[in-house]
Amino acid sequence: MKPVEYRAETVEEAIRSAQADLGAYDDEIEVSVKEKGSKGFLGIFGSKESVIEVTLLDKHWERKLHDFLKGILNSFDEETFSEVKLVGRTYRVKIEGEEVARLIGKHGKTVAALQHILNIYANRMAPTKVNVTVDIGDYRLERKRLVEEIAHRTAKSALTKKIKIVMEPMFAFERRLVHEVVSQYEDLKSYSVGFEPYRKVVVEYSERKFSYDRRSDSKRRRYDNVRQNSDRQTA
């Protein structure tokens, strides 16, 4: 966030005004004093306002998103522990608890919906484009293993049957895993279609990926044969 300028009779008043306007706590802002101000002669002549610049720190946005998340989690009966950490432009949300299966849902649909809602909220409050990833009880680690297995099965099926397969909607990190797996197979390509949160990966059989190399090899072999025949005739 770019610094915001505030003016008041004193620096303290300017800071209080900034906090009220931004909804920020003491430890969530960085203050730069541009002009301390002065009362002037008899408190009237030559007086100057105090001028400060205020920058919101990451912990402000983390707290705002965390408060919003806790409002959602309060709807569940189970006790949960949650934390939000901003890394770069990605908010990493971690939720733990003894009974968090309900938050994951069948095939991860509930956690997908939660992540989508948090993404919308975070991008409305933040001054720049951000992302939100949600991990519930190490769900992402287990999901990673499952997605890789599904990707391999899908790739083998598309390759064997020489067909195009449209997979189920996935998170962005899951789609990246699928693309990485598919890239290991010759004559296959993968790409994403649709819009969040229903964006899907398409795995398609295609020989075009290696057709240029094969043509090059064929041309090279013909050239070698012609050169060998010419060498024989010359000899």
Biotite code that builds the C-alpha atoms (Angstrom):
import biotite.structure as struc

atoms = struc.array([
    struc.Atom([0.000, 0.000, 0.000], chain_id="A", res_id=1, res_name="MET", atom_name="CA", element="C"),
    struc.Atom([1.215, 3.491, -0.845], chain_id="A", res_id=2, res_name="LYS", atom_name="CA", element="C"),
    struc.Atom([1.697, 5.870, 2.110], chain_id="A", res_id=3, res_name="PRO", atom_name="CA", element="C"),
    struc.Atom([-1.329, 8.013, 2.973], chain_id="A", res_id=4, res_name="VAL", atom_name="CA", element="C"),
    struc.Atom([-0.881, 11.572, 4.194], chain_id="A", res_id=5, res_name="GLU", atom_name="CA", element="C"),
    struc.Atom([-2.687, 12.889, 7.289], chain_id="A", res_id=6, res_name="TYR", atom_name="CA", element="C"),
    struc.Atom([-2.692, 16.378, 8.810], chain_id="A", res_id=7, res_name="ARG", atom_name="CA", element="C"),
    struc.Atom([-3.628, 17.623, 12.281], chain_id="A", res_id=8, res_name="ALA", atom_name="CA", element="C"),
    struc.Atom([-2.551, 20.148, 14.904], chain_id="A", res_id=9, res_name="GLU", atom_name="CA", element="C"),
    struc.Atom([-0.191, 17.587, 16.485], chain_id="A", res_id=10, res_name="THR", atom_name="CA", element="C"),
    struc.Atom([1.508, 14.388, 15.351], chain_id="A", res_id=11, res_name="VAL", atom_name="CA", element="C"),
    struc.Atom([-0.443, 12.406, 17.954], chain_id="A", res_id=12, res_name="GLU", atom_name="CA", element="C"),
    struc.Atom([-3.760, 13.718, 16.637], chain_id="A", res_id=13, res_name="GLU", atom_name="CA", element="C"),
    struc.Atom([-2.735, 12.903, 13.063], chain_id="A", res_id=14, res_name="ALA", atom_name="CA", element="C"),
    struc.Atom([-1.862, 9.343, 14.092], chain_id="A", res_id=15, res_name="ILE", atom_name="CA", element="C"),
    struc.Atom([-5.186, 8.861, 15.891], chain_id="A", res_id=16, res_name="ARG", atom_name="CA", element="C"),
    struc.Atom([-7.001, 10.205, 12.856], chain_id="A", res_id=17, res_name="SER", atom_name="CA", element="C"),
    struc.Atom([-5.139, 7.777, 10.587], chain_id="A", res_id=18, res_name="ALA", atom_name="CA", element="C"),
    struc.Atom([-5.886, 4.783, 12.818], chain_id="A", res_id=19, res_name="GLN", atom_name="CA", element="C"),
    struc.Atom([-9.590, 5.649, 12.963], chain_id="A", res_id=20, res_name="ALA", atom_name="CA", element="C"),
    struc.Atom([-9.750, 6.139, 9.213], chain_id="A", res_id=21, res_name="ASP", atom_name="CA", element="C"),
    struc.Atom([-7.835, 2.962, 8.343], chain_id="A", res_id=22, res_name="LEU", atom_name="CA", element="C"),
    struc.Atom([-9.206, 0.786, 11.137], chain_id="A", res_id=23, res_name="GLY", atom_name="CA", element="C"),
    struc.Atom([-5.670, -0.115, 12.191], chain_id="A", res_id=24, res_name="ALA", atom_name="CA", element="C"),
    struc.Atom([-4.009, -0.870, 15.514], chain_id="A", res_id=25, res_name="TYR", atom_name="CA", element="C"),
    struc.Atom([-0.800, 0.718, 16.799], chain_id="A", res_id=26, res_name="ASP", atom_name="CA", element="C"),
    struc.Atom([1.429, -2.149, 15.631], chain_id="A", res_id=27, res_name="ASP", atom_name="CA", element="C"),
    struc.Atom([-0.219, -2.339, 12.192], chain_id="A", res_id=28, res_name="GLU", atom_name="CA", element="C"),
    struc.Atom([1.017, 0.982, 10.849], chain_id="A", res_id=29, res_name="ILE", atom_name="CA", element="C"),
    struc.Atom([4.322, 2.599, 10.011], chain_id="A", res_id=30, res_name="GLU", atom_name="CA", element="C"),
    struc.Atom([4.422, 6.366, 10.571], chain_id="A", res_id=31, res_name="VAL", atom_name="CA", element="C"),
    struc.Atom([6.767, 8.813, 8.905], chain_id="A", res_id=32, res_name="SER", atom_name="CA", element="C"),
    struc.Atom([6.677, 12.377, 10.291], chain_id="A", res_id=33, res_name="VAL", atom_name="CA", element="C"),
    struc.Atom([7.025, 14.925, 7.485], chain_id="A", res_id=34, res_name="LYS", atom_name="CA", element="C"),
    struc.Atom([6.264, 18.035, 9.538], chain_id="A", res_id=35, res_name="GLU", atom_name="CA", element="C"),
    struc.Atom([6.083, 18.222, 13.333], chain_id="A", res_id=36, res_name="LYS", atom_name="CA", element="C"),
    struc.Atom([4.056, 21.407, 13.217], chain_id="A", res_id=37, res_name="GLY", atom_name="CA", element="C"),
    struc.Atom([4.116, 24.402, 15.508], chain_id="A", res_id=38, res_name="SER", atom_name="CA", element="C"),
    struc.Atom([1.605, 26.617, 17.296], chain_id="A", res_id=39, res_name="LYS", atom_name="CA", element="C"),
    struc.Atom([3.230, 29.854, 16.153], chain_id="A", res_id=40, res_name="GLY", atom_name="CA", element="C"),
    struc.Atom([3.287, 33.180, 17.974], chain_id="A", res_id=41, res_name="PHE", atom_name="CA", element="C"),
    struc.Atom([0.529, 33.371, 20.586], chain_id="A", res_id=42, res_name="LEU", atom_name="CA", element="C"),
    struc.Atom([-0.797, 30.165, 19.120], chain_id="A", res_id=43, res_name="GLY", atom_name="CA", element="C"),
    struc.Atom([-2.166, 32.081, 16.124], chain_id="A", res_id=44, res_name="ILE", atom_name="CA", element="C"),
    struc.Atom([0.467, 33.638, 13.861], chain_id="A", res_id=45, res_name="PHE", atom_name="CA", element="C"),
    struc.Atom([2.772, 31.341, 11.839], chain_id="A", res_id=46, res_name="GLY", atom_name="CA", element="C"),
    struc.Atom([1.216, 28.107, 13.088], chain_id="A", res_id=47, res_name="SER", atom_name="CA", element="C"),
    struc.Atom([1.864, 24.957, 11.017], chain_id="A", res_id=48, res_name="LYS", atom_name="CA", element="C"),
    struc.Atom([-0.015, 21.680, 10.827], chain_id="A", res_id=49, res_name="GLU", atom_name="CA", element="C"),
    struc.Atom([1.649, 18.413, 11.646], chain_id="A", res_id=50, res_name="SER", atom_name="CA", element="C"),
    struc.Atom([1.994, 16.189, 8.564], chain_id="A", res_id=51, res_name="VAL", atom_name="CA", element="C"),
    struc.Atom([2.553, 12.438, 8.629], chain_id="A", res_id=52, res_name="ILE", atom_name="CA", element="C"),
    struc.Atom([2.572, 9.607, 6.112], chain_id="A", res_id=53, res_name="GLU", atom_name="CA", element="C"),
    struc.Atom([1.080, 6.286, 7.201], chain_id="A", res_id=54, res_name="VAL", atom_name="CA", element="C"),
    struc.Atom([1.725, 2.883, 5.629], chain_id="A", res_id=55, res_name="THR", atom_name="CA", element="C"),
    struc.Atom([-0.268, -0.206, 6.567], chain_id="A", res_id=56, res_name="LEU", atom_name="CA", element="C"),
    struc.Atom([1.864, -3.237, 7.469], chain_id="A", res_id=57, res_name="LEU", atom_name="CA", element="C"),
    struc.Atom([1.224, -6.820, 6.393], chain_id="A", res_id=58, res_name="ASP", atom_name="CA", element="C"),
    struc.Atom([-0.081, -7.758, 9.825], chain_id="A", res_id=59, res_name="LYS", atom_name="CA", element="C"),
    struc.Atom([-3.035, -5.396, 9.299], chain_id="A", res_id=60, res_name="HIS", atom_name="CA", element="C"),
    struc.Atom([-4.232, -7.311, 6.239], chain_id="A", res_id=61, res_name="TRP", atom_name="CA", element="C"),
    struc.Atom([-3.498, -10.623, 7.959], chain_id="A", res_id=62, res_name="GLU", atom_name="CA", element="C"),
    struc.Atom([-5.625, -9.611, 10.941], chain_id="A", res_id=63, res_name="ARG", atom_name="CA", element="C"),
    struc.Atom([-8.499, -8.410, 8.747], chain_id="A", res_id=64, res_name="LYS", atom_name="CA", element="C"),
    struc.Atom([-8.602, -11.668, 6.798], chain_id="A", res_id=65, res_name="LEU", atom_name="CA", element="C"),
    struc.Atom([-8.247, -13.697, 9.993], chain_id="A", res_id=66, res_name="HIS", atom_name="CA", element="C"),
    struc.Atom([-11.175, -11.854, 11.607], chain_id="A", res_id=67, res_name="ASP", atom_name="CA", element="C"),
    struc.Atom([-13.300, -12.599, 8.549], chain_id="A", res_id=68, res_name="PHE", atom_name="CA", element="C"),
    struc.Atom([-12.265, -16.259, 8.642], chain_id="A", res_id=69, res_name="LEU", atom_name="CA", element="C"),
    struc.Atom([-13.092, -16.582, 12.346], chain_id="A", res_id=70, res_name="LYS", atom_name="CA", element="C"),
    struc.Atom([-16.558, -15.231, 11.634], chain_id="A", res_id=71, res_name="GLY", atom_name="CA", element="C"),
    struc.Atom([-17.080, -18.118, 9.211], chain_id="A", res_id=72, res_name="ILE", atom_name="CA", element="C"),
    struc.Atom([-15.559, -20.745, 11.511], chain_id="A", res_id=73, res_name="LEU", atom_name="CA", element="C"),
    struc.Atom([-17.854, -19.689, 14.356], chain_id="A", res_id=74, res_name="ASN", atom_name="CA", element="C"),
    struc.Atom([-20.690, -21.276, 12.386], chain_id="A", res_id=75, res_name="SER", atom_name="CA", element="C"),
    struc.Atom([-19.139, -24.703, 12.990], chain_id="A", res_id=76, res_name="PHE", atom_name="CA", element="C"),
    struc.Atom([-19.569, -26.505, 16.292], chain_id="A", res_id=77, res_name="ASP", atom_name="CA", element="C"),
    struc.Atom([-16.036, -27.909, 16.341], chain_id="A", res_id=78, res_name="GLU", atom_name="CA", element="C"),
    struc.Atom([-13.214, -26.019, 18.035], chain_id="A", res_id=79, res_name="GLU", atom_name="CA", element="C"),
    struc.Atom([-10.575, -24.950, 15.561], chain_id="A", res_id=80, res_name="THR", atom_name="CA", element="C"),
    struc.Atom([-7.252, -23.145, 15.586], chain_id="A", res_id=81, res_name="PHE", atom_name="CA", element="C"),
    struc.Atom([-6.474, -20.936, 12.610], chain_id="A", res_id=82, res_name="SER", atom_name="CA", element="C"),
    struc.Atom([-3.697, -18.652, 11.455], chain_id="A", res_id=83, res_name="GLU", atom_name="CA", element="C"),
    struc.Atom([-3.105, -16.385, 8.463], chain_id="A", res_id=84, res_name="VAL", atom_name="CA", element="C"),
    struc.Atom([0.305, -15.495, 7.078], chain_id="A", res_id=85, res_name="LYS", atom_name="CA", element="C"),
    struc.Atom([1.029, -13.255, 4.096], chain_id="A", res_id=86, res_name="LEU", atom_name="CA", element="C"),
    struc.Atom([3.946, -14.541, 2.016], chain_id="A", res_id=87, res_name="VAL", atom_name="CA", element="C"),
    struc.Atom([4.623, -12.381, -1.013], chain_id="A", res_id=88, res_name="GLY", atom_name="CA", element="C"),
    struc.Atom([1.166, -11.886, -2.482], chain_id="A", res_id=89, res_name="ARG", atom_name="CA", element="C"),
    struc.Atom([-0.310, -15.106, -1.120], chain_id="A", res_id=90, res_name="THR", atom_name="CA", element="C"),
    struc.Atom([-2.230, -15.440, 2.135], chain_id="A", res_id=91, res_name="TYR", atom_name="CA", element="C"),
    struc.Atom([-1.547, -18.886, 3.574], chain_id="A", res_id=92, res_name="ARG", atom_name="CA", element="C"),
    struc.Atom([-4.420, -19.950, 5.787], chain_id="A", res_id=93, res_name="VAL", atom_name="CA", element="C"),
    struc.Atom([-3.903, -22.877, 8.165], chain_id="A", res_id=94, res_name="LYS", atom_name="CA", element="C"),
    struc.Atom([-6.776, -24.478, 10.077], chain_id="A", res_id=95, res_name="ILE", atom_name="CA", element="C"),
    struc.Atom([-6.312, -27.228, 12.670], chain_id="A", res_id=96, res_name="GLU", atom_name="CA", element="C"),
    struc.Atom([-8.708, -29.098, 14.914], chain_id="A", res_id=97, res_name="GLY", atom_name="CA", element="C"),
    struc.Atom([-9.795, -32.542, 16.047], chain_id="A", res_id=98, res_name="GLU", atom_name="CA", element="C"),
    struc.Atom([-12.903, -32.570, 13.849], chain_id="A", res_id=99, res_name="GLU", atom_name="CA", element="C"),
    struc.Atom([-12.113, -30.643, 10.688], chain_id="A", res_id=100, res_name="VAL", atom_name="CA", element="C"),
    struc.Atom([-13.397, -33.169, 8.145], chain_id="A", res_id=101, res_name="ALA", atom_name="CA", element="C"),
    struc.Atom([-16.593, -31.138, 7.714], chain_id="A", res_id=102, res_name="ARG", atom_name="CA", element="C"),
    struc.Atom([-14.505, -28.173, 6.616], chain_id="A", res_id=103, res_name="LEU", atom_name="CA", element="C"),
    struc.Atom([-12.903, -30.279, 3.900], chain_id="A", res_id=104, res_name="ILE", atom_name="CA", element="C"),
    struc.Atom([-16.091, -31.806, 2.555], chain_id="A", res_id=105, res_name="GLY", atom_name="CA", element="C"),
    struc.Atom([-16.579, -34.495, -0.057], chain_id="A", res_id=106, res_name="LYS", atom_name="CA", element="C"),
    struc.Atom([-13.782, -34.323, -2.641], chain_id="A", res_id=107, res_name="HIS", atom_name="CA", element="C"),
    struc.Atom([-12.622, -31.071, -0.999], chain_id="A", res_id=108, res_name="GLY", atom_name="CA", element="C"),
    struc.Atom([-15.666, -29.090, -2.166], chain_id="A", res_id=109, res_name="LYS", atom_name="CA", element="C"),
    struc.Atom([-16.161, -27.305, 1.161], chain_id="A", res_id=110, res_name="THR", atom_name="CA", element="C"),
    struc.Atom([-12.552, -26.183, 1.485], chain_id="A", res_id=111, res_name="VAL", atom_name="CA", element="C"),
    struc.Atom([-12.685, -25.122, -2.182], chain_id="A", res_id=112, res_name="ALA", atom_name="CA", element="C"),
    struc.Atom([-15.706, -22.931, -1.461], chain_id="A", res_id=113, res_name="ALA", atom_name="CA", element="C"),
    struc.Atom([-14.037, -21.500, 1.653], chain_id="A", res_id=114, res_name="LEU", atom_name="CA", element="C"),
    struc.Atom([-10.888, -20.669, -0.291], chain_id="A", res_id=115, res_name="GLN", atom_name="CA", element="C"),
    struc.Atom([-12.940, -19.011, -3.023], chain_id="A", res_id=116, res_name="HIS", atom_name="CA", element="C"),
    struc.Atom([-14.797, -16.820, -0.502], chain_id="A", res_id=117, res_name="ILE", atom_name="CA", element="C"),
    struc.Atom([-11.557, -15.813, 1.216], chain_id="A", res_id=118, res_name="LEU", atom_name="CA", element="C"),
    struc.Atom([-10.022, -14.955, -2.158], chain_id="A", res_id=119, res_name="ASN", atom_name="CA", element="C"),
    struc.Atom([-12.914, -12.643, -2.965], chain_id="A", res_id=120, res_name="ILE", atom_name="CA", element="C"),
    struc.Atom([-12.739, -10.926, 0.436], chain_id="A", res_id=121, res_name="TYR", atom_name="CA", element="C"),
    struc.Atom([-8.938, -10.568, 0.375], chain_id="A", res_id=122, res_name="ALA", atom_name="CA", element="C"),
    struc.Atom([-8.940, -8.996, -3.088], chain_id="A", res_id=123, res_name="ASN", atom_name="CA", element="C"),
    struc.Atom([-11.669, -6.558, -2.137], chain_id="A", res_id=124, res_name="ARG", atom_name="CA", element="C"),
    struc.Atom([-9.813, -5.312, 0.928], chain_id="A", res_id=125, res_name="MET", atom_name="CA", element="C"),
    struc.Atom([-6.226, -5.429, -0.390], chain_id="A", res_id=126, res_name="ALA", atom_name="CA", element="C"),
    struc.Atom([-4.798, -2.645, -2.608], chain_id="A", res_id=127, res_name="PRO", atom_name="CA", element="C"),
    struc.Atom([-3.143, -5.180, -4.956], chain_id="A", res_id=128, res_name="THR", atom_name="CA", element="C"),
    struc.Atom([-4.027, -8.538, -6.504], chain_id="A", res_id=129, res_name="LYS", atom_name="CA", element="C"),
    struc.Atom([-3.491, -11.375, -4.006], chain_id="A", res_id=130, res_name="VAL", atom_name="CA", element="C"),
    struc.Atom([-4.160, -15.099, -3.656], chain_id="A", res_id=131, res_name="ASN", atom_name="CA", element="C"),
    struc.Atom([-5.405, -17.211, -0.757], chain_id="A", res_id=132, res_name="VAL", atom_name="CA", element="C"),
    struc.Atom([-4.529, -20.856, -0.129], chain_id="A", res_id=133, res_name="THR", atom_name="CA", element="C"),
    struc.Atom([-6.286, -22.854, 2.574], chain_id="A", res_id=134, res_name="VAL", atom_name="CA", element="C"),
    struc.Atom([-4.824, -25.936, 4.244], chain_id="A", res_id=135, res_name="ASP", atom_name="CA", element="C"),
    struc.Atom([-7.022, -27.842, 6.693], chain_id="A", res_id=136, res_name="ILE", atom_name="CA", element="C"),
    struc.Atom([-5.334, -30.518, 8.771], chain_id="A", res_id=137, res_name="GLY", atom_name="CA", element="C"),
    struc.Atom([-2.584, -31.151, 6.203], chain_id="A", res_id=138, res_name="ASP", atom_name="CA", element="C"),
    struc.Atom([-5.256, -31.589, 3.541], chain_id="A", res_id=139, res_name="TYR", atom_name="CA", element="C"),
    struc.Atom([-3.010, -30.061, 0.868], chain_id="A", res_id=140, res_name="ARG", atom_name="CA", element="C"),
    struc.Atom([-0.272, -32.665, 1.432], chain_id="A", res_id=141, res_name="LEU", atom_name="CA", element="C"),
    struc.Atom([-2.705, -35.569, 1.190], chain_id="A", res_id=142, res_name="GLU", atom_name="CA", element="C"),
    struc.Atom([-4.448, -33.936, -1.736], chain_id="A", res_id=143, res_name="ARG", atom_name="CA", element="C"),
    struc.Atom([-1.106, -33.527, -3.533], chain_id="A", res_id=144, res_name="LYS", atom_name="CA", element="C"),
    struc.Atom([-0.485, -37.269, -3.392], chain_id="A", res_id=145, res_name="ARG", atom_name="CA", element="C"),
    struc.Atom([-3.993, -38.047, -4.596], chain_id="A", res_id=146, res_name="LEU", atom_name="CA", element="C"),
    struc.Atom([-3.894, -35.524, -7.449], chain_id="A", res_id=147, res_name="VAL", atom_name="CA", element="C"),
    struc.Atom([-0.578, -36.925, -8.696], chain_id="A", res_id=148, res_name="GLU", atom_name="CA", element="C"),
    struc.Atom([-2.054, -40.447, -8.709], chain_id="A", res_id=149, res_name="GLU", atom_name="CA", element="C"),
    struc.Atom([-5.155, -39.263, -10.576], chain_id="A", res_id=150, res_name="ILE", atom_name="CA", element="C"),
    struc.Atom([-3.001, -37.326, -13.053], chain_id="A", res_id=151, res_name="ALA", atom_name="CA", element="C"),
    struc.Atom([-0.921, -40.402, -13.869], chain_id="A", res_id=152, res_name="HIS", atom_name="CA", element="C"),
    struc.Atom([-4.033, -42.530, -14.360], chain_id="A", res_id=153, res_name="ARG", atom_name="CA", element="C"),
    struc.Atom([-5.607, -39.886, -16.573], chain_id="A", res_id=154, res_name="THR", atom_name="CA", element="C"),
    struc.Atom([-2.446, -39.471, -18.637], chain_id="A", res_id=155, res_name="ALA", atom_name="CA", element="C"),
    struc.Atom([-2.099, -43.220, -19.206], chain_id="A", res_id=156, res_name="LYS", atom_name="CA", element="C"),
    struc.Atom([-5.753, -43.505, -20.189], chain_id="A", res_id=157, res_name="SER", atom_name="CA", element="C"),
    struc.Atom([-5.545, -40.591, -22.657], chain_id="A", res_id=158, res_name="ALA", atom_name="CA", element="C"),
    struc.Atom([-2.351, -42.026, -24.143], chain_id="A", res_id=159, res_name="LEU", atom_name="CA", element="C"),
    struc.Atom([-3.650, -45.594, -24.458], chain_id="A", res_id=160, res_name="THR", atom_name="CA", element="C"),
    struc.Atom([-7.049, -44.653, -25.901], chain_id="A", res_id=161, res_name="LYS", atom_name="CA", element="C"),
    struc.Atom([-5.694, -41.640, -27.841], chain_id="A", res_id=162, res_name="LYS", atom_name="CA", element="C"),
    struc.Atom([-8.448, -39.397, -26.534], chain_id="A", res_id=163, res_name="ILE", atom_name="CA", element="C"),
    struc.Atom([-9.080, -36.078, -24.760], chain_id="A", res_id=164, res_name="LYS", atom_name="CA", element="C"),
    struc.Atom([-10.075, -36.195, -21.080], chain_id="A", res_id=165, res_name="ILE", atom_name="CA", element="C"),
    struc.Atom([-11.590, -33.274, -19.154], chain_id="A", res_id=166, res_name="VAL", atom_name="CA", element="C"),
    struc.Atom([-10.829, -33.548, -15.452], chain_id="A", res_id=167, res_name="MET", atom_name="CA", element="C"),
    struc.Atom([-12.853, -32.303, -12.470], chain_id="A", res_id=168, res_name="GLU", atom_name="CA", element="C"),
    struc.Atom([-12.457, -28.668, -11.280], chain_id="A", res_id=169, res_name="PRO", atom_name="CA", element="C"),
    struc.Atom([-9.295, -28.139, -9.236], chain_id="A", res_id=170, res_name="MET", atom_name="CA", element="C"),
    struc.Atom([-7.377, -25.555, -7.241], chain_id="A", res_id=171, res_name="PHE", atom_name="CA", element="C"),
    struc.Atom([-4.608, -23.712, -9.065], chain_id="A", res_id=172, res_name="ALA", atom_name="CA", element="C"),
    struc.Atom([-1.901, -25.664, -7.197], chain_id="A", res_id=173, res_name="PHE", atom_name="CA", element="C"),
    struc.Atom([-3.622, -28.936, -8.165], chain_id="A", res_id=174, res_name="GLU", atom_name="CA", element="C"),
    struc.Atom([-3.766, -27.953, -11.824], chain_id="A", res_id=175, res_name="ARG", atom_name="CA", element="C"),
    struc.Atom([-0.053, -27.171, -11.750], chain_id="A", res_id=176, res_name="ARG", atom_name="CA", element="C"),
    struc.Atom([0.587, -30.671, -10.397], chain_id="A", res_id=177, res_name="LEU", atom_name="CA", element="C"),
    struc.Atom([-1.409, -32.206, -13.245], chain_id="A", res_id=178, res_name="VAL", atom_name="CA", element="C"),
    struc.Atom([0.495, -30.185, -15.858], chain_id="A", res_id=179, res_name="HIS", atom_name="CA", element="C"),
    struc.Atom([3.798, -31.312, -14.325], chain_id="A", res_id=180, res_name="GLU", atom_name="CA", element="C"),
    struc.Atom([2.744, -34.975, -14.434], chain_id="A", res_id=181, res_name="VAL", atom_name="CA", element="C"),
    struc.Atom([1.416, -34.788, -18.010], chain_id="A", res_id=182, res_name="VAL", atom_name="CA", element="C"),
    struc.Atom([4.639, -33.135, -19.193], chain_id="A", res_id=183, res_name="SER", atom_name="CA", element="C"),
    struc.Atom([6.423, -36.419, -18.373], chain_id="A", res_id=184, res_name="GLN", atom_name="CA", element="C"),
    struc.Atom([4.470, -38.258, -21.083], chain_id="A", res_id=185, res_name="TYR", atom_name="CA", element="C"),
    struc.Atom([5.259, -38.093, -24.797], chain_id="A", res_id=186, res_name="GLU", atom_name="CA", element="C"),
    struc.Atom([2.440, -37.328, -27.225], chain_id="A", res_id=187, res_name="ASP", atom_name="CA", element="C"),
    struc.Atom([0.311, -35.688, -24.507], chain_id="A", res_id=188, res_name="LEU", atom_name="CA", element="C"),
    struc.Atom([-0.518, -32.074, -23.810], chain_id="A", res_id=189, res_name="LYS", atom_name="CA", element="C"),
    struc.Atom([-2.526, -30.413, -21.048], chain_id="A", res_id=190, res_name="SER", atom_name="CA", element="C"),
    struc.Atom([-4.204, -27.034, -20.670], chain_id="A", res_id=191, res_name="TYR", atom_name="CA", element="C"),
    struc.Atom([-6.763, -25.379, -18.400], chain_id="A", res_id=192, res_name="SER", atom_name="CA", element="C"),
    struc.Atom([-10.261, -24.212, -19.353], chain_id="A", res_id=193, res_name="VAL", atom_name="CA", element="C"),
    struc.Atom([-13.076, -22.399, -17.565], chain_id="A", res_id=194, res_name="GLY", atom_name="CA", element="C"),
    struc.Atom([-13.201, -19.853, -14.778], chain_id="A", res_id=195, res_name="PHE", atom_name="CA", element="C"),
    struc.Atom([-12.511, -20.075, -11.043], chain_id="A", res_id=196, res_name="GLU", atom_name="CA", element="C"),
    struc.Atom([-13.630, -21.910, -8.995], chain_id="A", res_id=197, res_name="PRO", atom_name="CA", element="C"),
    struc.Atom([-14.681, -24.325, -11.754], chain_id="A", res_id=198, res_name="TYR", atom_name="CA", element="C"),
    struc.Atom([-11.481, -24.219, -13.815], chain_id="A", res_id=199, res_name="ARG", atom_name="CA", element="C"),
    struc.Atom([-10.515, -27.658, -15.156], chain_id="A", res_id=200, res_name="LYS", atom_name="CA", element="C"),
    struc.Atom([-7.520, -29.374, -16.735], chain_id="A", res_id=201, res_name="VAL", atom_name="CA", element="C"),
    struc.Atom([-7.819, -31.009, -20.154], chain_id="A", res_id=202, res_name="VAL", atom_name="CA", element="C"),
    struc.Atom([-5.421, -33.855, -20.955], chain_id="A", res_id=203, res_name="VAL", atom_name="CA", element="C"),
    struc.Atom([-5.269, -34.515, -24.686], chain_id="A", res_id=204, res_name="GLU", atom_name="CA", element="C"),
    struc.Atom([-3.494, -36.991, -26.929], chain_id="A", res_id=205, res_name="TYR", atom_name="CA", element="C"),
    struc.Atom([-1.410, -35.132, -29.508], chain_id="A", res_id=206, res_name="SER", atom_name="CA", element="C"),
    struc.Atom([1.572, -36.142, -31.635], chain_id="A", res_id=207, res_name="GLU", atom_name="CA", element="C"),
    struc.Atom([2.255, -32.565, -32.678], chain_id="A", res_id=208, res_name="ARG", atom_name="CA", element="C"),
    struc.Atom([4.455, -32.076, -29.647], chain_id="A", res_id=209, res_name="LYS", atom_name="CA", element="C"),
    struc.Atom([7.180, -34.191, -31.243], chain_id="A", res_id=210, res_name="PHE", atom_name="CA", element="C"),
    struc.Atom([6.284, -34.006, -34.958], chain_id="A", res_id=211, res_name="SER", atom_name="CA", element="C"),
    struc.Atom([8.916, -31.356, -35.747], chain_id="A", res_id=212, res_name="TYR", atom_name="CA", element="C"),
    struc.Atom([11.722, -33.423, -34.240], chain_id="A", res_id=213, res_name="ASP", atom_name="CA", element="C"),
    struc.Atom([10.648, -36.475, -36.233], chain_id="A", res_id=214, res_name="ARG", atom_name="CA", element="C"),
    struc.Atom([10.608, -34.528, -39.504], chain_id="A", res_id=215, res_name="ARG", atom_name="CA", element="C"),
    struc.Atom([14.030, -33.140, -38.711], chain_id="A", res_id=216, res_name="SER", atom_name="CA", element="C"),
    struc.Atom([15.383, -36.642, -38.069], chain_id="A", res_id=217, res_name="ASP", atom_name="CA", element="C"),
    struc.Atom([13.872, -37.891, -41.353], chain_id="A", res_id=218, res_name="SER", atom_name="CA", element="C"),
    struc.Atom([15.408, -35.035, -43.333], chain_id="A", res_id=219, res_name="LYS", atom_name="CA", element="C"),
    struc.Atom([18.741, -35.603, -41.641], chain_id="A", res_id=220, res_name="ARG", atom_name="CA", element="C"),
    struc.Atom([18.678, -39.321, -42.546], chain_id="A", res_id=221, res_name="ARG", atom_name="CA", element="C"),
    struc.Atom([17.841, -38.562, -46.216], chain_id="A", res_id=222, res_name="ARG", atom_name="CA", element="C"),
    struc.Atom([20.676, -36.047, -46.360], chain_id="A", res_id=223, res_name="TYR", atom_name="CA", element="C"),
    struc.Atom([23.132, -38.576, -44.908], chain_id="A", res_id=224, res_name="ASP", atom_name="CA", element="C"),
    struc.Atom([22.062, -41.206, -47.470], chain_id="A", res_id=225, res_name="ASN", atom_name="CA", element="C"),
    struc.Atom([22.524, -38.802, -50.388], chain_id="A", res_id=226, res_name="VAL", atom_name="CA", element="C"),
    struc.Atom([25.940, -37.778, -49.116], chain_id="A", res_id=227, res_name="ARG", atom_name="CA", element="C"),
    struc.Atom([27.020, -41.411, -48.680], chain_id="A", res_id=228, res_name="GLN", atom_name="CA", element="C"),
    struc.Atom([25.912, -42.297, -52.234], chain_id="A", res_id=229, res_name="ASN", atom_name="CA", element="C"),
    struc.Atom([27.800, -39.303, -53.585], chain_id="A", res_id=230, res_name="SER", atom_name="CA", element="C"),
    struc.Atom([30.925, -40.340, -51.700], chain_id="A", res_id=231, res_name="ASP", atom_name="CA", element="C"),
    struc.Atom([30.723, -43.852, -53.227], chain_id="A", res_id=232, res_name="ARG", atom_name="CA", element="C"),
    struc.Atom([30.365, -42.494, -56.748], chain_id="A", res_id=233, res_name="GLN", atom_name="CA", element="C"),
    struc.Atom([33.290, -40.144, -56.234], chain_id="A", res_id=234, res_name="THR", atom_name="CA", element="C"),
    struc.Atom([35.430, -43.002, -54.905], chain_id="A", res_id=235, res_name="ALA", atom_name="CA", element="C"),
])
